[in-house]
Amino acid sequence: MNTLNLEELNAKFRQKSPEEIIQFGLELAQNPVLTTNFRPYEVAILKAVSSIDQNIKVIWCDTGYNTPNTYKHAEQVIDLLSLKIHLYVPKQTAAHRDITLGIPHVDDPKHAIFTEQVKLEPFKRAMNEHQPDLWFTNLRNGQTAFRNNIDIFSQDSNGLLKISPFYHWTDDQLDAYLEAHNLPNEFTYFDPTKQLENRECGLHK
């Protein structure tokens, strides 16, 4: 992929639709991936990207600590959209970890070990196996301080191009999108590595 001017791209596509942004990204990439954790509003990007590329590889790093409703929602969405899911899970089961480590509070030094085990290691394993040249994700402005300082087009610490087609969308806009496409949403999602909604886990830095 040629060197891209992210500032110019973000200015050019700020008023474009998510579909136009996704189409542009797919034209750039040879091996794109889409990541999901089936949190609230994730179904929007899953619908938008898979509608354009039905064969897009969808990477789901399941921490093992999702709520029952989130697992039910995930199965519903996978079936509804015929997603090509590539599932990655921690090397240790949640039951085993509950005995040896538990879920440390975010202020506990052991929380970094927990985050590495349940989220960062599976994610790194997924990326190493798939070697994508483009990463679709559903980051949005207003979610965290870090995410407020990126844009539709950004790069991770390894230089991988990330595209967040709904970056400038509000919850109200997404609610309307889900209603228009008759898509389900799910709000009982819990991320044990973040615990607080406005906290980063380190995956996107």
C-alpha positions in Angstrom: 0.0 0.0 0.0 1.4 3.4 -1.0 2.2 6.0 1.6 -1.0 7.9 2.4 -1.5 11.4 3.7 -3.9 10.8 6.5 -4.7 14.4 7.0 -5.8 14.8 3.4 -7.8 11.6 3.5 -9.6 12.6 6.6 -10.5 16.0 5.2 -11.6 14.5 1.9 -13.8 11.8 3.5 -15.3 13.6 6.5 -18.6 14.2 4.7 -18.7 10.9 2.9 -20.9 8.0 3.9 -19.6 5.0 5.7 -20.2 3.0 2.6 -18.1 5.3 0.5 -15.3 5.2 3.1 -15.4 1.4 3.2 -15.4 1.1 -0.6 -12.3 3.3 -0.8 -10.6 1.2 1.8 -11.3 -2.0 0.1 -9.9 -0.7 -3.2 -6.7 0.1 -1.4 -6.2 -3.2 0.4 -5.2 -6.7 -0.6 -5.9 -8.3 2.8 -8.3 -6.3 4.9 -9.8 -7.5 8.2 -12.7 -6.3 10.3 -12.5 -6.7 14.1 -15.4 -6.9 16.5 -16.3 -7.6 20.1 -20.1 -7.3 19.6 -20.3 -4.4 21.9 -23.2 -1.9 21.4 -23.5 -0.6 17.9 -20.9 -3.0 16.5 -23.5 -4.5 14.3 -23.5 -1.2 12.2 -20.0 -1.7 11.0 -20.5 -5.4 10.6 -23.5 -4.7 8.4 -21.8 -1.9 6.4 -18.6 -3.7 5.6 -20.0 -7.2 5.0 -22.6 -5.8 2.7 -19.8 -4.6 0.4 -17.4 -7.5 0.9 -19.3 -10.6 2.0 -16.0 -12.5 2.4 -14.3 -10.0 4.7 -12.4 -11.8 7.5 -14.1 -10.8 10.8 -11.8 -11.3 13.8 -13.5 -11.8 17.1 -11.2 -11.9 20.1 -13.5 -13.3 22.8 -12.2 -12.6 26.3 -14.3 -15.3 27.8 -16.1 -12.8 30.0 -18.9 -11.6 27.8 -22.4 -11.6 29.3 -24.9 -14.3 28.2 -26.9 -11.6 26.3 -23.7 -10.6 24.4 -23.0 -14.2 23.4 -26.6 -14.6 22.2 -26.4 -11.3 20.3 -23.1 -12.4 18.7 -24.7 -15.6 17.4 -27.7 -13.8 16.1 -25.6 -11.3 14.2 -23.2 -13.9 12.8 -26.1 -15.8 11.4 -28.1 -12.8 10.2 -25.1 -11.3 8.3 -23.4 -14.6 7.4 -20.2 -13.3 8.8 -16.9 -15.1 8.2 -15.8 -15.2 11.8 -12.2 -16.0 12.9 -12.5 -16.7 16.6 -9.5 -16.1 19.0 -9.7 -16.9 22.7 -7.1 -16.7 25.5 -4.8 -19.7 26.0 -6.1 -20.2 29.5 -9.8 -20.7 30.3 -11.8 -18.1 32.3 -12.5 -20.7 34.9 -8.8 -21.4 35.4 -7.9 -17.7 35.5 -10.7 -17.0 38.0 -8.8 -19.3 40.5 -5.3 -18.0 39.8 -5.8 -14.4 39.0 -9.4 -13.3 39.0 -10.4 -10.0 37.4 -8.1 -7.5 39.1 -9.2 -3.9 39.5 -7.8 -1.5 37.0 -5.6 0.0 39.7 -4.1 -3.4 40.6 -0.7 -4.0 39.0 -2.0 -7.5 38.1 -4.5 -5.9 35.8 -1.9 -5.5 33.1 -1.2 -9.2 33.2 -4.9 -9.9 32.9 -5.3 -7.6 29.9 -2.4 -9.2 28.2 -3.8 -12.7 28.7 -7.5 -12.1 27.7 -7.2 -9.4 25.0 -3.8 -8.3 23.8 -2.2 -11.8 23.3 -5.2 -13.2 21.3 -5.3 -10.0 19.2 -1.6 -10.1 18.5 -1.9 -13.8 17.6 -4.8 -13.0 15.2 -2.9 -10.2 13.5 0.3 -12.3 13.2 -1.7 -15.1 11.5 -3.7 -12.9 9.1 -1.1 -10.2 8.4 -3.7 -7.6 7.3 -2.8 -4.5 5.3 -6.0 -2.7 6.5 -8.0 -2.8 9.6 -11.7 -1.8 9.8 -12.9 -0.9 13.3 -15.8 0.9 14.9 -13.9 3.6 16.9 -15.9 6.8 17.3 -15.2 10.3 18.5 -16.3 10.9 22.1 -15.6 7.3 23.3 -12.2 8.0 25.0 -9.6 10.7 25.2 -7.4 8.7 22.9 -10.1 8.1 20.3 -10.9 11.8 20.3 -7.5 12.5 18.8 -7.7 10.1 15.9 -10.0 10.3 12.9 -11.6 8.1 10.2 -8.2 7.2 8.9 -5.4 6.5 11.4 -2.5 4.2 12.0 -1.7 1.9 14.9 1.8 1.7 16.5 2.9 -0.7 13.8 1.8 1.6 10.9 -1.2 -0.5 10.0 -3.9 1.6 8.4 -7.1 1.7 10.4 -10.4 2.9 9.1 -13.3 3.8 11.3 -16.2 4.6 8.9 -18.6 5.7 11.6 -16.1 7.8 13.5 -18.1 11.0 13.4 -21.5 9.4 14.0 -23.6 9.9 17.1 -25.6 7.3 19.0 -28.8 8.8 17.6 -27.5 8.5 14.0 -26.5 4.9 14.7 -29.9 4.1 16.2 -31.5 5.4 13.0 -29.1 3.3 10.9 -30.0 0.1 12.9 -33.7 0.8 12.6 -33.5 1.4 8.9 -31.7 -1.9 8.4 -33.7 -3.8 11.0 -30.6 -4.7 13.0 -30.4 -5.8 16.7 -28.4 -4.0 19.3 -27.1 -5.2 22.7 -26.3 -3.1 25.7 -25.2 -5.6 28.4 -21.7 -5.8 27.0 -18.9 -5.8 29.7 -15.2 -5.5 29.0 -13.2 -6.7 32.0 -10.0 -5.2 30.7 -11.6 -1.7 30.6 -14.2 -1.8 33.4 -14.8 1.9 32.9 -16.4 3.0 29.6 -13.9 5.8 28.9 -10.8 3.7 29.5 -8.5 2.3 26.9 -7.3 -1.3 27.1 -4.3 -0.8 24.8 -5.6 -2.6 21.7 -5.8 0.5 19.5 -2.7 2.3 20.5 
